[in-house]
Amino acid sequence: MKYLEPIVETSYLSAVNASQYRRIMRIFFNEYEKMHFQLYKEDILEKMREDERYADYSMEQLKLDLDALVSWKNLSTLQDPKRVYTIAEYKNKQYRYTMTEYALEIERMTVRLENLFVESGSLSTNLFSRLAENLAQTPLMREKSPKETNEWWKNIYEDFRRLNQDYKDYLREFYSDRSEKLLKSVEFILHKDRFISYLKEFVQELQNHAGRISGILQQNGECVEKELLEKVVQSELEIPHALSEQPETREEQIRQNIHGQWLSMKEWFIGTEVRPAESERILEITNDIIRSIIQNAALIVQSQNWGVSRKDDYFKFLDMFARCETMEDAHRLSAHVFGVQHVAHFKANAQRSTDRISSSVYEEDAMEYCLKPHTRTYRQRKDKTGFYDRTMEKLIQKNKYLHQMEEERHMIMKYIHDGRLEVSGINETVDSRVRFVLLRWVTIASLNSERKGRTEYGQEFRLIQKKGSCVLKCEDGDLIMPNYVLEFLS
């Protein structure tokens, strides 16, 4: 397979004189950005000597380095006959050098790597609304020209690509070693609320728009795949290109690329039978990160509190209480140390010395109460005893539960007539369990975009909402609710 062969064009990044080669390629890349596509040796040498490290760089060294870059296919040469004035100059071949396509992408990659920690990812919430608005125009694109359809598709996929890449880059930072150390540092507590607010805003926008985008993709999927994507392919084929290494396979490659873009966006919002939608996974990952941030902050605060020792203060207060001559003095010191007391009543299973309810705790005898350590590792010592066989108790509880489920089933099934359950048609007072089952079915269908659901008895139904409202009479009161009809599918 050709794409698994070694990439010769990357040799200059790890060669012996890599610094010289990279300096030359960076000069070509900077000039390319200024629309200077072809350079002479003299121009390159002048740019090289602008750097103090290459002040003594000679033309002979430059020729050797350029020849190496040409052999690695990073540069291509073009002889310039206009600058030839003698036969010797013609033999020396005055070349103009230009970057190849591979070298251009490799140099872009190196620039990207240099700025990797400067350009951090972000969670842009505007991309969701823009995606939904552009996808909503799908039916209108059937009447547009291939060129307009191509522009529409490029806007959609560019927003989707940015959304997909940005959220991965941003959330990746929370799983790196540096981030793990930062989340456990004291300085992070100051920024905790900003992170949580930022992530929650992204989650809310995703929840608000993911369902809408998923519905649009499902509704217009056939139109996009059979008509609009073919228009995009046709528009791409009409764009003239100066170079094309494989003209006979170009159409098939473009078609596979565009259909692959559509499939990736579809799986991102809808998912497949094998794996859930990527949008659902993002919600789980983001919630885990928020949970981790809160837990780390709580542990940091707790560890700080553990580090504070008030042992000396307690000894000082105990000594002062011991020196109090009367109970009144002890009360005054307690009020000064602890402030206004928050009354808490503790009840112990012990015999009191008096039954009077008006007696003060200071008038009764002291009681002893065993306190347990407030540590996570503490486990109460258990005596070795046998165990009881509770098979019969479990069987009784199971039969009781099944009996209750069967009762609920009979209670709800008697309101279904001809495959329909009309809430407004229930005139009698129903049990509260019937209300719970009805509301549970309505909730299940309301969360589905097709307004369908399935009961715990295996019946599939569709929820229909009629105009107006109705009153469901229950044992514990009347419930005013929309006029729903549950239509069971055979």
ABEGO torsion letter per residue (X at the ends): XAAABBBAAAAAAABAAAAAAAAAAAAAAAAAAAGBABBBAAAAAAAAAABAAAAABBAAAAAAAAAAAAAAGABBBBBBAAABABAAAAAAGBBBBBBBAAAAAAAAAAAAAAAAAABBBBBBAAAAAAAAAAAAAAAAAAABBAAAAAAAAAAAAAAAAAAAAAAAAAAAAAABAAAAAAAABAAAAAAAAAAAAAAAAAAAAAAAAAAAAAAAAAAAAAAAAAAAAAAAAAAAAABBBABBABAAAAAAAAAAAAAAAAAAAAAAAAEBAABBBAAAAAAAAAAAAAAAAAAAAAAAAAAAAAABBAAAAAAAAAAAAAABABAAAAAAAAAAAAEBBBBBBBBBBBBBABABAABBAAABBBBBBBBBBBBAABBBBBBBBBBBBAAAAAAAAAAAAAAAAAAAAAAAAAABBGGBBBAAABABBBBAAAAAAAAAAAAAAAABAAGBBBBAAGBBBBBBBBBEBBBBBBAAEBBBBBBBBBBBBX
